[in-house]
Amino acid sequence: MLIIEDEAIVAQDIESTLLDLGYSVAGIIHRSDKAIDYLSFHNPDLVLCDISIKGEKDGIEVAQIVRQKKNIPFIFLTSFADRDTLSRAKKVLPYGYIVKPFDEKDLLSAIEVALFKFNQELEALKITQEKVNSITSHDLTEKEYEILMHMVQGDSYESICKYIEVSNNTLKYHLKNIFQKFDAKSKSEILQQILVKLRGI
């Protein structure tokens, strides 16, 4: 996950909370221009973005620019709950909107709902093996496609091992092949490729 927040103490508190909840943090960015640059080359699973940040653009504008090319889920964090801000925020279709101050429960529930919604949207695209193979450099095997579908559903690697009844080492072997065929370095990059292809973003 990526944190876009210009108040260092607040950003560190969010990072600490995420780590305590078992999530990984890709980084903390304080300025809108750096956030746009970062998201041009990276695909985090989720972005927690303050609306009022340093730079020429605010968080809503950052999300708007990013969503023109990618479909990365955003959750807005803000001290503002006025109608104008809400109206602007809704137009970029965020996956959540949290008003400061918030606690760990607020953050956890917003993240879980956002990730669930995002994964449901992926499932709704009816990702067939034929469609997937139109993206990859080489066709996925049936086992690789099965693993990919579990990844799309948001299952952890540990859970996937249990579902398809393979060892961790065997799963790593299949994952290596999947990443190579997508020419991707992470799960989020693969999901982004699928979204771009099937939605025509």
Secondary structure, 3 states (H helix, E strand, C coil): CEEECCCHHHHHHHHHHHHHCCCCCCEEECEHHHHHHHHHHCCCCCEEEECCCECCCCHHHHHHHHHCCCCCCEEEEECCCCHHHHHHHHCCCCCEEEECCCCHHHHHHHHHHHHHHHHHHHHHCCCCHHHHHCCCCCCCCHHHHHHHHHHHCCCCHHHHHHHHCCCHHHHHHHHHHHHHHHCCCCHHHHHHHHHHHHHCC
